[in-house]
Amino acid sequence: SRQDVEEGIVHWEFSTPYLIAHSKDGYCQHLDREKKCCSVYTHRPLPCRGYDCRNDKRIWLDFENGVI
């Protein structure tokens, strides 16, 4: 939301307003690399809240059996 951006909680790519900011390596800017989790999880934007990775073949070979 505009409020999230103004508060500095969530970082966006302003040249592509519907895309959350990514680091140079392509990962989400909000990834806490040490903890391996989202650093803004409690304030995550709507697209992140609606995302379901269970069928994302970039992540899972077999979600049901836990094969990444």
mmCIF file of the N, C-alpha and C atoms, coordinates in Angstrom:
data_MODEL
# 
_entry.id   MODEL 
# 
loop_
_atom_site.group_PDB 
_atom_site.id 
_atom_site.type_symbol 
_atom_site.label_atom_id 
_atom_site.label_alt_id 
_atom_site.label_comp_id 
_atom_site.label_asym_id 
_atom_site.label_entity_id 
_atom_site.label_seq_id 
_atom_site.pdbx_PDB_ins_code 
_atom_site.Cartn_x 
_atom_site.Cartn_y 
_atom_site.Cartn_z 
_atom_site.occupancy 
_atom_site.B_iso_or_equiv 
_atom_site.pdbx_formal_charge 
_atom_site.auth_seq_id 
_atom_site.auth_comp_id 
_atom_site.auth_asym_id 
_atom_site.auth_atom_id 
_atom_site.pdbx_PDB_model_num 
ATOM 1   N N  . SER A 1 1  ? 0.842  -1.188  0.000   1.00 0.00 ? 1  SER A N  1 
ATOM 2   C CA . SER A 1 1  ? 0.000  0.000   0.000   1.00 0.00 ? 1  SER A CA 1 
ATOM 3   C C  . SER A 1 1  ? 0.881  1.243   0.000   1.00 0.00 ? 1  SER A C  1 
ATOM 4   N N  . ARG A 1 2  ? 0.295  2.323   -0.320  1.00 0.00 ? 2  ARG A N  1 
ATOM 5   C CA . ARG A 1 2  ? 1.032  3.591   -0.290  1.00 0.00 ? 2  ARG A CA 1 
ATOM 6   C C  . ARG A 1 2  ? 1.602  3.848   1.103   1.00 0.00 ? 2  ARG A C  1 
ATOM 7   N N  . GLN A 1 3  ? 0.805  3.514   2.119   1.00 0.00 ? 3  GLN A N  1 
ATOM 8   C CA . GLN A 1 3  ? 1.249  3.707   3.499   1.00 0.00 ? 3  GLN A CA 1 
ATOM 9   C C  . GLN A 1 3  ? 2.496  2.870   3.798   1.00 0.00 ? 3  GLN A C  1 
ATOM 10  N N  . ASP A 1 4  ? 2.528  1.625   3.349   1.00 0.00 ? 4  ASP A N  1 
ATOM 11  C CA . ASP A 1 4  ? 3.700  0.779   3.565   1.00 0.00 ? 4  ASP A CA 1 
ATOM 12  C C  . ASP A 1 4  ? 4.944  1.404   2.951   1.00 0.00 ? 4  ASP A C  1 
ATOM 13  N N  . VAL A 1 5  ? 4.809  1.882   1.738   1.00 0.00 ? 5  VAL A N  1 
ATOM 14  C CA . VAL A 1 5  ? 5.940  2.491   1.045   1.00 0.00 ? 5  VAL A CA 1 
ATOM 15  C C  . VAL A 1 5  ? 6.371  3.768   1.759   1.00 0.00 ? 5  VAL A C  1 
ATOM 16  N N  . GLU A 1 6  ? 5.423  4.593   2.141   1.00 0.00 ? 6  GLU A N  1 
ATOM 17  C CA . GLU A 1 6  ? 5.753  5.841   2.816   1.00 0.00 ? 6  GLU A CA 1 
ATOM 18  C C  . GLU A 1 6  ? 6.406  5.599   4.175   1.00 0.00 ? 6  GLU A C  1 
ATOM 19  N N  . GLU A 1 7  ? 5.990  4.540   4.860   1.00 0.00 ? 7  GLU A N  1 
ATOM 20  C CA . GLU A 1 7  ? 6.578  4.219   6.156   1.00 0.00 ? 7  GLU A CA 1 
ATOM 21  C C  . GLU A 1 7  ? 7.947  3.559   6.016   1.00 0.00 ? 7  GLU A C  1 
ATOM 22  N N  . GLY A 1 8  ? 8.284  3.156   4.788   1.00 0.00 ? 8  GLY A N  1 
ATOM 23  C CA . GLY A 1 8  ? 9.578  2.526   4.545   1.00 0.00 ? 8  GLY A CA 1 
ATOM 24  C C  . GLY A 1 8  ? 9.641  1.069   4.947   1.00 0.00 ? 8  GLY A C  1 
ATOM 25  N N  . ILE A 1 9  ? 8.487  0.435   5.137   1.00 0.00 ? 9  ILE A N  1 
ATOM 26  C CA . ILE A 1 9  ? 8.452  -0.971  5.539   1.00 0.00 ? 9  ILE A CA 1 
ATOM 27  C C  . ILE A 1 9  ? 8.702  -1.871  4.341   1.00 0.00 ? 9  ILE A C  1 
ATOM 28  N N  . VAL A 1 10 ? 8.000  -1.616  3.259   1.00 0.00 ? 10 VAL A N  1 
ATOM 29  C CA . VAL A 1 10 ? 8.089  -2.436  2.055   1.00 0.00 ? 10 VAL A CA 1 
ATOM 30  C C  . VAL A 1 10 ? 8.775  -1.632  0.966   1.00 0.00 ? 10 VAL A C  1 
ATOM 31  N N  . HIS A 1 11 ? 9.703  -2.263  0.232   1.00 0.00 ? 11 HIS A N  1 
ATOM 32  C CA . HIS A 1 11 ? 10.438 -1.590  -0.837  1.00 0.00 ? 11 HIS A CA 1 
ATOM 33  C C  . HIS A 1 11 ? 9.946  -2.084  -2.188  1.00 0.00 ? 11 HIS A C  1 
ATOM 34  N N  . TRP A 1 12 ? 9.670  -1.157  -3.086  1.00 0.00 ? 12 TRP A N  1 
ATOM 35  C CA . TRP A 1 12 ? 9.130  -1.484  -4.411  1.00 0.00 ? 12 TRP A CA 1 
ATOM 36  C C  . TRP A 1 12 ? 10.043 -0.993  -5.500  1.00 0.00 ? 12 TRP A C  1 
ATOM 37  N N  . GLU A 1 13 ? 9.929  -1.605  -6.665  1.00 0.00 ? 13 GLU A N  1 
ATOM 38  C CA . GLU A 1 13 ? 10.606 -1.124  -7.866  1.00 0.00 ? 13 GLU A CA 1 
ATOM 39  C C  . GLU A 1 13 ? 9.667  -0.092  -8.482  1.00 0.00 ? 13 GLU A C  1 
ATOM 40  N N  . PHE A 1 14 ? 9.983  1.174   -8.341  1.00 0.00 ? 14 PHE A N  1 
ATOM 41  C CA . PHE A 1 14 ? 9.070  2.213   -8.810  1.00 0.00 ? 14 PHE A CA 1 
ATOM 42  C C  . PHE A 1 14 ? 8.967  2.265   -10.333 1.00 0.00 ? 14 PHE A C  1 
ATOM 43  N N  . SER A 1 15 ? 9.968  1.736   -11.032 1.00 0.00 ? 15 SER A N  1 
ATOM 44  C CA . SER A 1 15 ? 9.876  1.700   -12.496 1.00 0.00 ? 15 SER A CA 1 
ATOM 45  C C  . SER A 1 15 ? 8.883  0.629   -12.954 1.00 0.00 ? 15 SER A C  1 
ATOM 46  N N  . THR A 1 16 ? 8.620  -0.353  -12.114 1.00 0.00 ? 16 THR A N  1 
ATOM 47  C CA . THR A 1 16 ? 7.603  -1.389  -12.354 1.00 0.00 ? 16 THR A CA 1 
ATOM 48  C C  . THR A 1 16 ? 6.764  -1.470  -11.083 1.00 0.00 ? 16 THR A C  1 
ATOM 49  N N  . PRO A 1 17 ? 5.748  -0.644  -10.958 1.00 0.00 ? 17 PRO A N  1 
ATOM 50  C CA . PRO A 1 17 ? 5.047  -0.451  -9.686  1.00 0.00 ? 17 PRO A CA 1 
ATOM 51  C C  . PRO A 1 17 ? 4.347  -1.674  -9.107  1.00 0.00 ? 17 PRO A C  1 
ATOM 52  N N  . TYR A 1 18 ? 4.188  -2.722  -9.883  1.00 0.00 ? 18 TYR A N  1 
ATOM 53  C CA . TYR A 1 18 ? 3.522  -3.908  -9.337  1.00 0.00 ? 18 TYR A CA 1 
ATOM 54  C C  . TYR A 1 18 ? 4.509  -4.998  -8.964  1.00 0.00 ? 18 TYR A C  1 
ATOM 55  N N  . LEU A 1 19 ? 5.797  -4.667  -8.915  1.00 0.00 ? 19 LEU A N  1 
ATOM 56  C CA . LEU A 1 19 ? 6.840  -5.635  -8.615  1.00 0.00 ? 19 LEU A CA 1 
ATOM 57  C C  . LEU A 1 19 ? 7.591  -5.210  -7.362  1.00 0.00 ? 19 LEU A C  1 
ATOM 58  N N  . ILE A 1 20 ? 7.644  -6.086  -6.390  1.00 0.00 ? 20 ILE A N  1 
ATOM 59  C CA . ILE A 1 20 ? 8.373  -5.790  -5.163  1.00 0.00 ? 20 ILE A CA 1 
ATOM 60  C C  . ILE A 1 20 ? 9.871  -5.745  -5.490  1.00 0.00 ? 20 ILE A C  1 
ATOM 61  N N  . ALA A 1 21 ? 10.616 -4.960  -4.758  1.00 0.00 ? 21 ALA A N  1 
ATOM 62  C CA . ALA A 1 21 ? 12.040 -4.770  -5.038  1.00 0.00 ? 21 ALA A CA 1 
ATOM 63  C C  . ALA A 1 21 ? 12.823 -6.063  -4.841  1.00 0.00 ? 21 ALA A C  1 
ATOM 64  N N  . HIS A 1 22 ? 13.785 -6.281  -5.736  1.00 0.00 ? 22 HIS A N  1 
ATOM 65  C CA . HIS A 1 22 ? 14.657 -7.454  -5.673  1.00 0.00 ? 22 HIS A CA 1 
ATOM 66  C C  . HIS A 1 22 ? 16.100 -6.985  -5.566  1.00 0.00 ? 22 HIS A C  1 
ATOM 67  N N  . SER A 1 23 ? 16.918 -7.809  -4.922  1.00 0.00 ? 23 SER A N  1 
ATOM 68  C CA . SER A 1 23 ? 18.352 -7.529  -4.833  1.00 0.00 ? 23 SER A CA 1 
ATOM 69  C C  . SER A 1 23 ? 19.006 -7.864  -6.166  1.00 0.00 ? 23 SER A C  1 
ATOM 70  N N  . LYS A 1 24 ? 20.279 -7.554  -6.310  1.00 0.00 ? 24 LYS A N  1 
ATOM 71  C CA . LYS A 1 24 ? 20.992 -7.808  -7.564  1.00 0.00 ? 24 LYS A CA 1 
ATOM 72  C C  . LYS A 1 24 ? 21.000 -9.279  -7.943  1.00 0.00 ? 24 LYS A C  1 
ATOM 73  N N  . ASP A 1 25 ? 20.918 -10.173 -6.948  1.00 0.00 ? 25 ASP A N  1 
ATOM 74  C CA . ASP A 1 25 ? 20.928 -11.610 -7.234  1.00 0.00 ? 25 ASP A CA 1 
ATOM 75  C C  . ASP A 1 25 ? 19.538 -12.154 -7.588  1.00 0.00 ? 25 ASP A C  1 
ATOM 76  N N  . GLY A 1 26 ? 18.531 -11.284 -7.600  1.00 0.00 ? 26 GLY A N  1 
ATOM 77  C CA . GLY A 1 26 ? 17.199 -11.694 -8.010  1.00 0.00 ? 26 GLY A CA 1 
ATOM 78  C C  . GLY A 1 26 ? 16.252 -12.069 -6.882  1.00 0.00 ? 26 GLY A C  1 
ATOM 79  N N  . TYR A 1 27 ? 16.779 -12.194 -5.672  1.00 0.00 ? 27 TYR A N  1 
ATOM 80  C CA . TYR A 1 27 ? 15.918 -12.535 -4.547  1.00 0.00 ? 27 TYR A CA 1 
ATOM 81  C C  . TYR A 1 27 ? 15.207 -11.296 -4.018  1.00 0.00 ? 27 TYR A C  1 
ATOM 82  N N  . CYS A 1 28 ? 14.074 -11.518 -3.380  1.00 0.00 ? 28 CYS A N  1 
ATOM 83  C CA . CYS A 1 28 ? 13.310 -10.417 -2.787  1.00 0.00 ? 28 CYS A CA 1 
ATOM 84  C C  . CYS A 1 28 ? 14.190 -9.637  -1.823  1.00 0.00 ? 28 CYS A C  1 
ATOM 85  N N  . GLN A 1 29 ? 14.084 -8.332  -1.881  1.00 0.00 ? 29 GLN A N  1 
ATOM 86  C CA . GLN A 1 29 ? 14.883 -7.450  -1.029  1.00 0.00 ? 29 GLN A CA 1 
ATOM 87  C C  . GLN A 1 29 ? 14.564 -7.672  0.449   1.00 0.00 ? 29 GLN A C  1 
ATOM 88  N N  . HIS A 1 30 ? 13.415 -8.233  0.747   1.00 0.00 ? 30 HIS A N  1 
ATOM 89  C CA . HIS A 1 30 ? 12.997 -8.423  2.132   1.00 0.00 ? 30 HIS A CA 1 
ATOM 90  C C  . HIS A 1 30 ? 13.406 -9.778  2.707   1.00 0.00 ? 30 HIS A C  1 
ATOM 91  N N  . LEU A 1 31 ? 14.146 -10.562 1.947   1.00 0.00 ? 31 LEU A N  1 
ATOM 92  C CA . LEU A 1 31 ? 14.609 -11.853 2.431   1.00 0.00 ? 31 LEU A CA 1 
ATOM 93  C C  . LEU A 1 31 ? 15.692 -11.659 3.483   1.00 0.00 ? 31 LEU A C  1 
ATOM 94  N N  . ASP A 1 32 ? 15.444 -12.189 4.673   1.00 0.00 ? 32 ASP A N  1 
ATOM 95  C CA . ASP A 1 32 ? 16.462 -12.196 5.720   1.00 0.00 ? 32 ASP A CA 1 
ATOM 96  C C  . ASP A 1 32 ? 17.323 -13.420 5.442   1.00 0.00 ? 32 ASP A C  1 
ATOM 97  N N  . ARG A 1 33 ? 18.490 -13.194 4.879   1.00 0.00 ? 33 ARG A N  1 
ATOM 98  C CA . ARG A 1 33 ? 19.341 -14.297 4.427   1.00 0.00 ? 33 ARG A CA 1 
ATOM 99  C C  . ARG A 1 33 ? 19.885 -15.130 5.589   1.00 0.00 ? 33 ARG A C  1 
ATOM 100 N N  . GLU A 1 34 ? 20.079 -14.518 6.711   1.00 0.00 ? 34 GLU A N  1 
ATOM 101 C CA . GLU A 1 34 ? 20.591 -15.262 7.867   1.00 0.00 ? 34 GLU A CA 1 
ATOM 102 C C  . GLU A 1 34 ? 19.527 -16.209 8.421   1.00 0.00 ? 34 GLU A C  1 
ATOM 103 N N  . LYS A 1 35 ? 18.306 -15.707 8.560   1.00 0.00 ? 35 LYS A N  1 
ATOM 104 C CA . LYS A 1 35 ? 17.219 -16.515 9.123   1.00 0.00 ? 35 LYS A CA 1 
ATOM 105 C C  . LYS A 1 35 ? 16.452 -17.299 8.066   1.00 0.00 ? 35 LYS A C  1 
ATOM 106 N N  . LYS A 1 36 ? 16.674 -16.959 6.778   1.00 0.00 ? 36 LYS A N  1 
ATOM 107 C CA . LYS A 1 36 ? 15.983 -17.619 5.651   1.00 0.00 ? 36 LYS A CA 1 
ATOM 108 C C  . LYS A 1 36 ? 14.469 -17.439 5.738   1.00 0.00 ? 36 LYS A C  1 
ATOM 109 N N  . CYS A 1 37 ? 14.066 -16.195 5.988   1.00 0.00 ? 37 CYS A N  1 
ATOM 110 C CA . CYS A 1 37 ? 12.636 -15.904 6.071   1.00 0.00 ? 37 CYS A CA 1 
ATOM 111 C C  . CYS A 1 37 ? 12.377 -14.455 5.651   1.00 0.00 ? 37 CYS A C  1 
ATOM 112 N N  . CYS A 1 38 ? 11.124 -14.116 5.557   1.00 0.00 ? 38 CYS A N  1 
ATOM 113 C CA . CYS A 1 38 ? 10.713 -12.772 5.158   1.00 0.00 ? 38 CYS A CA 1 
ATOM 114 C C  . CYS A 1 38 ? 10.893 -11.802 6.323   1.00 0.00 ? 38 CYS A C  1 
ATOM 115 N N  . SER A 1 39 ? 11.597 -10.703 6.072   1.00 0.00 ? 39 SER A N  1 
ATOM 116 C CA . SER A 1 39 ? 11.852 -9.722  7.129   1.00 0.00 ? 39 SER A CA 1 
ATOM 117 C C  . SER A 1 39 ? 10.677 -8.773  7.356   1.00 0.00 ? 39 SER A C  1 
ATOM 118 N N  . VAL A 1 40 ? 9.696  -8.770  6.460   1.00 0.00 ? 40 VAL A N  1 
ATOM 119 C CA . VAL A 1 40 ? 8.520  -7.902  6.613   1.00 0.00 ? 40 VAL A CA 1 
ATOM 120 C C  . VAL A 1 40 ? 7.235  -8.735  6.658   1.00 0.00 ? 40 VAL A C  1 
ATOM 121 N N  . TYR A 1 41 ? 7.354  -9.990  7.094   1.00 0.00 ? 41 TYR A N  1 
ATOM 122 C CA . TYR A 1 41 ? 6.236  -10.928 7.016   1.00 0.00 ? 41 TYR A CA 1 
ATOM 123 C C  . TYR A 1 41 ? 4.952  -10.379 7.630   1.00 0.00 ? 41 TYR A C  1 
ATOM 124 N N  . THR A 1 42 ? 5.022  -9.784  8.799   1.00 0.00 ? 42 THR A N  1 
ATOM 125 C CA . THR A 1 42 ? 3.804  -9.277  9.444   1.00 0.00 ? 42 THR A CA 1 
ATOM 126 C C  . THR A 1 42 ? 3.224  -8.079  8.696   1.00 0.00 ? 42 THR A C  1 
ATOM 127 N N  . HIS A 1 43 ? 4.042  -7.413  7.877   1.00 0.00 ? 43 HIS A N  1 
ATOM 128 C CA . HIS A 1 43 ? 3.591  -6.258  7.100   1.00 0.00 ? 43 HIS A CA 1 
ATOM 129 C C  . HIS A 1 43 ? 3.624  -6.533  5.598   1.00 0.00 ? 43 HIS A C  1 
ATOM 130 N N  . ARG A 1 44 ? 3.735  -7.806  5.200   1.00 0.00 ? 44 ARG A N  1 
ATOM 131 C CA . ARG A 1 44 ? 3.889  -8.140  3.787   1.00 0.00 ? 44 ARG A CA 1 
ATOM 132 C C  . ARG A 1 44 ? 2.706  -7.615  2.976   1.00 0.00 ? 44 ARG A C  1 
ATOM 133 N N  . PRO A 1 45 ? 2.981  -7.191  1.753   1.00 0.00 ? 45 PRO A N  1 
ATOM 134 C CA . PRO A 1 45 ? 1.937  -6.621  0.903   1.00 0.00 ? 45 PRO A CA 1 
ATOM 135 C C  . PRO A 1 45 ? 0.971  -7.698  0.398   1.00 0.00 ? 45 PRO A C  1 
ATOM 136 N N  . LEU A 1 46 ? -0.150 -7.253  -0.123  1.00 0.00 ? 46 LEU A N  1 
ATOM 137 C CA . LEU A 1 46 ? -1.201 -8.145  -0.591  1.00 0.00 ? 46 LEU A CA 1 
ATOM 138 C C  . LEU A 1 46 ? -0.730 -9.191  -1.595  1.00 0.00 ? 46 LEU A C  1 
ATOM 139 N N  . PRO A 1 47 ? 0.105  -8.851  -2.596  1.00 0.00 ? 47 PRO A N  1 
ATOM 140 C CA . PRO A 1 47 ? 0.563  -9.898  -3.519  1.00 0.00 ? 47 PRO A CA 1 
ATOM 141 C C  . PRO A 1 47 ? 1.311  -11.022 -2.805  1.00 0.00 ? 47 PRO A C  1 
ATOM 142 N N  . CYS A 1 48 ? 2.064  -10.693 -1.780  1.00 0.00 ? 48 CYS A N  1 
ATOM 143 C CA . CYS A 1 48 ? 2.779  -11.714 -1.019  1.00 0.00 ? 48 CYS A CA 1 
ATOM 144 C C  . CYS A 1 48 ? 1.812  -12.541 -0.177  1.00 0.00 ? 48 CYS A C  1 
ATOM 145 N N  . ARG A 1 49 ? 0.805  -11.899 0.370   1.00 0.00 ? 49 ARG A N  1 
ATOM 146 C CA . ARG A 1 49 ? -0.182 -12.622 1.174   1.00 0.00 ? 49 ARG A CA 1 
ATOM 147 C C  . ARG A 1 49 ? -0.959 -13.619 0.318   1.00 0.00 ? 49 ARG A C  1 
ATOM 148 N N  . GLY A 1 50 ? -1.194 -13.276 -0.929  1.00 0.00 ? 50 GLY A N  1 
ATOM 149 C CA . GLY A 1 50 ? -1.971 -14.138 -1.814  1.00 0.00 ? 50 GLY A CA 1 
ATOM 150 C C  . GLY A 1 50 ? -1.158 -15.203 -2.523  1.00 0.00 ? 50 GLY A C  1 
ATOM 151 N N  . TYR A 1 51 ? 0.162  -15.092 -2.463  1.00 0.00 ? 51 TYR A N  1 
ATOM 152 C CA . TYR A 1 51 ? 1.031  -16.032 -3.179  1.00 0.00 ? 51 TYR A CA 1 
ATOM 153 C C  . TYR A 1 51 ? 1.010  -17.395 -2.507  1.00 0.00 ? 51 TYR A C  1 
ATOM 154 N N  . ASP A 1 52 ? 0.859  -18.433 -3.295  1.00 0.00 ? 52 ASP A N  1 
ATOM 155 C CA . ASP A 1 52 ? 0.857  -19.816 -2.811  1.00 0.00 ? 52 ASP A CA 1 
ATOM 156 C C  . ASP A 1 52 ? 1.960  -20.569 -3.552  1.00 0.00 ? 52 ASP A C  1 
ATOM 157 N N  . CYS A 1 53 ? 3.012  -20.924 -2.850  1.00 0.00 ? 53 CYS A N  1 
ATOM 158 C CA . CYS A 1 53 ? 4.175  -21.527 -3.496  1.00 0.00 ? 53 CYS A CA 1 
ATOM 159 C C  . CYS A 1 53 ? 4.028  -23.024 -3.752  1.00 0.00 ? 53 CYS A C  1 
ATOM 160 N N  . ARG A 1 54 ? 2.953  -23.629 -3.300  1.00 0.00 ? 54 ARG A N  1 
ATOM 161 C CA . ARG A 1 54 ? 2.820  -25.090 -3.409  1.00 0.00 ? 54 ARG A CA 1 
ATOM 162 C C  . ARG A 1 54 ? 2.924  -25.600 -4.841  1.00 0.00 ? 54 ARG A C  1 
ATOM 163 N N  . ASN A 1 55 ? 2.491  -24.821 -5.806  1.00 0.00 ? 55 ASN A N  1 
ATOM 164 C CA . ASN A 1 55 ? 2.543  -25.250 -7.211  1.00 0.00 ? 55 ASN A CA 1 
ATOM 165 C C  . ASN A 1 55 ? 3.620  -24.536 -8.015  1.00 0.00 ? 55 ASN A C  1 
ATOM 166 N N  . ASP A 1 56 ? 4.513  -23.844 -7.331  1.00 0.00 ? 56 ASP A N  1 
ATOM 167 C CA . ASP A 1 56 ? 5.574  -23.100 -8.004  1.00 0.00 ? 56 ASP A CA 1 
ATOM 168 C C  . ASP A 1 56 ? 6.747  -24.034 -8.287  1.00 0.00 ? 56 ASP A C  1 
ATOM 169 N N  . LYS A 1 57 ? 6.924  -24.401 -9.530  1.00 0.00 ? 57 LYS A N  1 
ATOM 170 C CA . LYS A 1 57 ? 7.964  -25.347 -9.925  1.00 0.00 ? 57 LYS A CA 1 
ATOM 171 C C  . LYS A 1 57 ? 9.372  -24.762 -9.793  1.00 0.00 ? 57 LYS A C  1 
ATOM 172 N N  . ARG A 1 58 ? 9.475  -23.447 -9.613  1.00 0.00 ? 58 ARG A N  1 
ATOM 173 C CA . ARG A 1 58 ? 10.788 -22.841 -9.360  1.00 0.00 ? 58 ARG A CA 1 
ATOM 174 C C  . ARG A 1 58 ? 11.268 -23.187 -7.957  1.00 0.00 ? 58 ARG A C  1 
ATOM 175 N N  . ILE A 1 59 ? 10.339 -23.582 -7.088  1.00 0.00 ? 59 ILE A N  1 
ATOM 176 C CA . ILE A 1 59 ? 10.659 -23.874 -5.695  1.00 0.00 ? 59 ILE A CA 1 
ATOM 177 C C  . ILE A 1 59 ? 10.583 -25.368 -5.401  1.00 0.00 ? 59 ILE A C  1 
ATOM 178 N N  . TRP A 1 60 ? 9.486  -25.978 -5.801  1.00 0.00 ? 60 TRP A N  1 
ATOM 179 C CA . TRP A 1 60 ? 9.221  -27.371 -5.444  1.00 0.00 ? 60 TRP A CA 1 
ATOM 180 C C  . TRP A 1 60 ? 9.262  -28.305 -6.643  1.00 0.00 ? 60 TRP A C  1 
ATOM 181 N N  . LEU A 1 61 ? 9.965  -29.419 -6.485  1.00 0.00 ? 61 LEU A N  1 
ATOM 182 C CA . LEU A 1 61 ? 9.834  -30.518 -7.431  1.00 0.00 ? 61 LEU A CA 1 
ATOM 183 C C  . LEU A 1 61 ? 8.609  -31.336 -7.041  1.00 0.00 ? 61 LEU A C  1 
ATOM 184 N N  . ASP A 1 62 ? 8.402  -31.479 -5.719  1.00 0.00 ? 62 ASP A N  1 
ATOM 185 C CA . ASP A 1 62 ? 7.265  -32.232 -5.199  1.00 0.00 ? 62 ASP A CA 1 
ATOM 186 C C  . ASP A 1 62 ? 6.897  -31.666 -3.822  1.00 0.00 ? 62 ASP A C  1 
ATOM 187 N N  . PHE A 1 63 ? 5.911  -30.784 -3.794  1.00 0.00 ? 63 PHE A N  1 
ATOM 188 C CA . PHE A 1 63 ? 5.525  -30.130 -2.536  1.00 0.00 ? 63 PHE A CA 1 
ATOM 189 C C  . PHE A 1 63 ? 5.030  -31.145 -1.518  1.00 0.00 ? 63 PHE A C  1 
ATOM 190 N N  . GLU A 1 64 ? 4.170  -32.061 -1.927  1.00 0.00 ? 64 GLU A N  1 
ATOM 191 C CA . GLU A 1 64 ? 3.577  -33.027 -1.018  1.00 0.00 ? 64 GLU A CA 1 
ATOM 192 C C  . GLU A 1 64 ? 4.623  -33.871 -0.288  1.00 0.00 ? 64 GLU A C  1 
ATOM 193 N N  . ASN A 1 65 ? 5.726  -34.172 -0.946  1.00 0.00 ? 65 ASN A N  1 
ATOM 194 C CA . ASN A 1 65 ? 6.782  -34.986 -0.333  1.00 0.00 ? 65 ASN A CA 1 
ATOM 195 C C  . ASN A 1 65 ? 7.959  -34.148 0.152   1.00 0.00 ? 65 ASN A C  1 
ATOM 196 N N  . GLY A 1 66 ? 7.829  -32.822 0.095   1.00 0.00 ? 66 GLY A N  1 
ATOM 197 C CA . GLY A 1 66 ? 8.861  -31.930 0.610   1.00 0.00 ? 66 GLY A CA 1 
ATOM 198 C C  . GLY A 1 66 ? 10.152 -31.912 -0.171  1.00 0.00 ? 66 GLY A C  1 
ATOM 199 N N  . VAL A 1 67 ? 10.056 -32.136 -1.493  1.00 0.00 ? 67 VAL A N  1 
ATOM 200 C CA . VAL A 1 67 ? 11.244 -32.151 -2.347  1.00 0.00 ? 67 VAL A CA 1 
ATOM 201 C C  . VAL A 1 67 ? 11.409 -30.774 -2.996  1.00 0.00 ? 67 VAL A C  1 
ATOM 202 N N  . ILE A 1 68 ? 12.460 -30.071 -2.591  1.00 0.00 ? 68 ILE A N  1 
ATOM 203 C CA . ILE A 1 68 ? 12.701 -28.723 -3.119  1.00 0.00 ? 68 ILE A CA 1 
ATOM 204 C C  . ILE A 1 68 ? 13.449 -28.808 -4.427  1.00 0.00 ? 68 ILE A C  1 
# 
